[in-house]
């Protein structure tokens, strides 16, 4: 089994008649999914998503795939194919379109409708778009794409089979195999089987739930649980938080509300926008006069309403976080309110979610979440379903996608258990290039691709180094030392002045440090050192040693020496 070696060199030119696969995101993390396929000098991109930052990336809004490996080849891109409308698959596209604004975008009706809001926000006009449906085949440059219905936690999701003379690739996108989905649109295993009969040379499979044994629970199994919640809270207000794109979950809340004679109000801009789109396209069924505007809540007693809110991941600016902190402009928690968190815990978000749960409970709310009730089921296939897929497709080569390293390896093991030879299973991370040559997948090298941080309006200006500085500032504080030196005599005429933030509130702690700095500076000047930069390094060394020895801390140290 191939592993991503850090010492891999850049891939050589692509052999004639071979297909190259370049994963730029989503392999090694859950998010920012993006894969580039190259054949005969042309590039096809599947998905272009974002990753949400975790707590050790302070100030970062989004993380994008690194476009650098294809930046000088954007004119060769024939299209971007989107598998479904989740942020981690479409959120990065507006940033790619900044580099070339007329790349054609291909996707299902709902996916392109959800993308539309983003394109408007980023002021992208005239982006060529092509709507496709399952069962459709589309020739895009040298690639023939066939689209296959798959089931996921958002409607209208697609897998894509990419056919070239080099072979057939089947990319599942995100999927599960719910046999009783709410919209009756099941993962098309007959198409998977037919493609398997024709011969799938490379099967790229969603790994997110590969460590979970058995089968993912049916979405419909949530309905009776919601029904019980509504029955139990019949005299109280109910707030349900879920992803702003989880149409099926909102549908179930809507159905429960109608059954229990409650009105529904959306809270959160993205929820209002996405559910409006889903309703207009017929993916969400909203019975007449069920929906009310959040601003009209005061006209109804609490037991007659359900609020459907964003913020199930504890995002600091989301509606639910503001409700939990009691600083939402319209919704104020009342003791006895029931709050349902109908979503998963994305790895890295646990602390934020628990902070919100604690805030809600502190204000007297009754909180129901995945940990204490079946109010969420995953959108990804578990190990049992993945085994089924391998047995149905019988692929020649397998490349696990979408997941952290542990998920990719667990998925690879499943493929091997079903009889795929271990040497035909390539486990790679972002940037590792895989070539399909003579129906065999081989690692061809590695391209440089890192995290690209979006911070406010800047893209890519924030580096890992500046994040490290932010982490140090946030965790350890900083100390600045200013000294003034007479340029003629070489003696200190003022200072050292020491100021600190986030390190010690009382500046008297530095009283025994000042003489040490003075002594070292005078010693350095006495030995003929008069270069400002080197004197600053002397101060940095003295302060650093003192802080480490006396306080066991490592704050940021900013020394300034000025000549007078």
Secondary structure, 3 states (H helix, E strand, C coil): CECCCCCCCCCCCCCCCCEEEEEEECECECCCCEEEEEECCEEEEECCCEECCCCCCCCCCEEECCCHHHHHHHHHEEEEECCCCCHHHHCCHHHHHCCCCCCCEEECHHHHHHHHHHHHHCCCCCCCEEECCCCCEEEECCEEEEEEEEECCCCCEEEEEEEECCEEEEECCCCECCCCCCCCCCCCHHHHHHHHHHCCCEEEEECCCCCCCCCCCCCCHHHHHHHHHHHHCCCCCEEEECCCCCHHHHHHHHHHHHHCCCEEEEECHHHHHHHHHHHHCCCCCCCCCCECCHHHHHHCCHHHEEEEECCCCCCCCCHHHHHHCCCCCCCCCCCCCEEEECCCCCCCCHHHHHHHHHHHHHCCCEEEECCCCCCCCCCCCCHHHHHHHHHHHCCCEEEEECECHHHHHHHHHHHHHCCCCHHHEECCCCCEEEEEECCEEEEEEECCCCCEEEECCEECCCCHHHHHHHHHHHHHCEEEEEEEECCCCCCEEEEEEEEEECCCCCHHHHHHHHHHHHHHHHHHHHCCCCCHHHHHHHHHHHHHHHHHHHHCCCCEEEEEEEEC
